[in-house]
Amino acid sequence: MAAGGSRGTAAICSRPDWQRSVLASLPRSHAYLGYSEGQNVKYELRTDETEPARLAEAAKELASIPVGVIVAYGTPASQAAQAATQTIPIVMVQVGDPVRAGLVASLAHPGGNVTGTSFLGPDLAAKRLQLLKQVVPSAVRVAILFNPNNASNRIFRDEIETATRDLGVSLI
């Protein structure tokens, strides 16, 4: 619990390299709103969780504290937080397609307890491939690397597969 009886802010990250960013950005941004760690807010951070089972466990732990809000970085962490609680507000950050990932009903009216930002729309995957083809017109094969356990990555892969057929490029 944070000072004054208010509940703390929780953060769960699905990528270890975001740990420094989370540690630095939450307190700094909250300071603008008058929050100070140890005074009127406490942070509960769970980072370096990349396995779905560990993300789920970290999310359940945060929900059981309970905290005032969960900030979830990435699609897997956001899905784990959503599965852990339907009452604690969840702010998703850097999620590819929150609608198709099942996090919100729509971008205009998310519903439920999840809100936040989407860093890329799946419709941009085709546009990126079109731009690549314009820059390298001789390209006949394109390779993508992705994490198949991440719902947003699977969605982008599907969009790119469709675009490759339209542009006559093979996908590796």
N, C-alpha and C positions, 0 to 999 in steps of 0.2 A: 504494500500500500504506500501511496505517496503521502507526503506530509499534508496535514489538514484533512485527512480522511478521503481525499479524492483518489480515484484509481489511476494507475500508471498507464503508459503507452507501451505497447508491445510491438516488436518487429520480428518478422521471420523472413529469412532470406533463402533463396534457392540456389544462390551462387556465392561461393566463398569470396570472390573478388569484390562483392558489394559490401562486405563487412565494414571496411573503412568508411565507405560512403554513408552507410546507415549510422554508424557511430558519430560521424561528424554532422550530418545534415539534420537529423531530428532535433537534437538540443539547440542547434543554431537557429533553425526555423521557428522552433517553439519560443525561443527567447524574444523574438519580435512580438509574440503574443502575450508576453509577461510571465512565461513559465520558466522556472529554474529548477534544475534537478536537485533534489534534496529539500527544496522549499515547498513546491506545490505540484511536482510531478516526479515520477520515478520511471525509468526505462527498463524494460525486461527484453533483452535481445537474445534471439536464438539464430545463430548464423552457422555457416559451414555445413548446412544440411542439404545434400544433393540427392539422396536416395528418397523415393516416395514414402517409404515406411518411416524413415527418420523425420521427414517433413510432417507427416501426419502426427507422429508422437509429439514433436515440438509444438504443433498447433494445439493439440489437445491439452498439453501442459499449460500453454499460455491462456487458453480459455478457462482452465480450472482455477487460475489464480484468484479471481478474474481480473482482467484489465479493462480499461475504458475504451480502447480502440486497438485493433491489430493492423499494422502496416505490413502488407505482404508484397515482397518483391519477386515478380515473375509469375508466370501462369501456374507452375506446380505448387508454389507456396500459397498462392491465392486459393487454389482449389483445396489444398489441405486445410487452410483456415476456414473456408466455407463449410467443409465437411465437419469441422470441429465445433462450430457454433452458428446458430441462426439468430442470436440475439446481440452479440457484441458487434459493433460496427467494424467493418473491414475496409481498409483503403488499399486497393490494389495499385501497384506501380509497375510499369513496364510489362504489361500484358499485351500479347499480340492481338487476339480477337476474343474479347471477353464474352461476346454473345455465343459464338460457336464453341467456346470452351466451357459453356454452361455456367458462367459466373453471374451473368446478368440477363434479364429478359430482353432488353434492348438498350442501345446507347442513350436514347432520349429518356427512357423510363426504366432505369435499372431494376427497381423493385428490390425486395429482400434487404439484406444488411450489407451488400457489397457495392462499393462505388470506387471511383478512381480514374486512372488514365490508361489509355491504350497507346503504345508507342508507334504501332504500325497497323494499318488495315490490310487485310489479306488481298484486297484489290490492288495494292501497290506491288505485290510480287510480280504480277504480269507486266506492270509498267517498268519495273527494274529490268526484267528480261528484255523488253523491247528496247530500252536504252542501251543495254549491253550489245544487243544485235546491231544497233545503229553505230555504236563506237567500233565494234569488231564485226563488220558485215560477213566476213568469211567464217565466223564461228558456226560450227555444225554440231558440236557437243558442248554441254554445260554440266558441270558437276556441282552438287550442293552437299553440304555437310549439315546434319541436324541431329538433334536428340529425339529419337522416336517416342520417348516417354513424356515429352512435353506436347500437350494438345495443340498449342499455338504453332509449334514447329510442324506438326502433321498437317495442319490446315494450310500453312504456307507451301508445303511440299505439294499438296493437292492442287493449289492454285498455279504453282509453277509448272506442274505436269500438264495442265490444261493449256497454259501459255506456250509451252514448248511445241505442242502439237500444232497450235495456230501459226507459229513462226517457222515450222519446219526444222526445229532443232531437237536433237536427242538429249535426253537427260540421263546423267550418270549419278 
